[in-house]
Amino acid sequence: MSTSFTISPALFPQDLSTVTALFEAYTASLNLDLSFQSYSTELASLPGAYSPPAGRLYIAWSEEGEAWGCVALRPLTKSTVSECEGLVGEIKRLYVVPAARGKGVGRALAEKVLAGAREVGYEVVKLDTLGSMHAAIGMYKGLGFEECERYYDTPVQGTVFMRLRLEK
């Protein structure tokens, strides 16, 4: 397996089955019921909130054309953000297939979605992850994210909430 990859925006409808498969692999890897996030509605309405102009959805592709991972960005509603934060986006569904891990795909996807957030004009991006995902938390902290207060209700114990103020 090669280590070379590219990242491009997901195109709909042609990438729908690829994005759906990556999202389903992501949720299977978590071994959690995401119904509290209206996950089935999110999946059925792709690209939904991840559509431009306020959203983004990227796929990492191997040079052989295999989908190696994905990441998404959507706007957060006013009810989930503080007035002083300005325009806030949320990073969702960052996932790298097991065979492609350790090749820098996750970090490259994170950097790409942060660039997309800057293009949109977000002042802050937020995300949540599981406390057991030490590599992901380390990567996010390396990108400048800091732990923050909970910005939505979740039944998942140990959820870590993070935020990054974007440079203009």
Secondary structure, DSSP 8 states (H G I E B T S, - for coil): ----EEEEE--TTTTHHHHHHHHHHHHHHHT---GGGTHHHHHHTTTGGGSTTT-EEEEEEETTS-EEEEEEEEE--GGGS-GGG-SEEEEEEEEE-GGGTTSSHHHHHHHHHHHHHHHHT-SEEEEEEETT-HHHHHHHHHTT-EE----S----TTEEEEEEE---
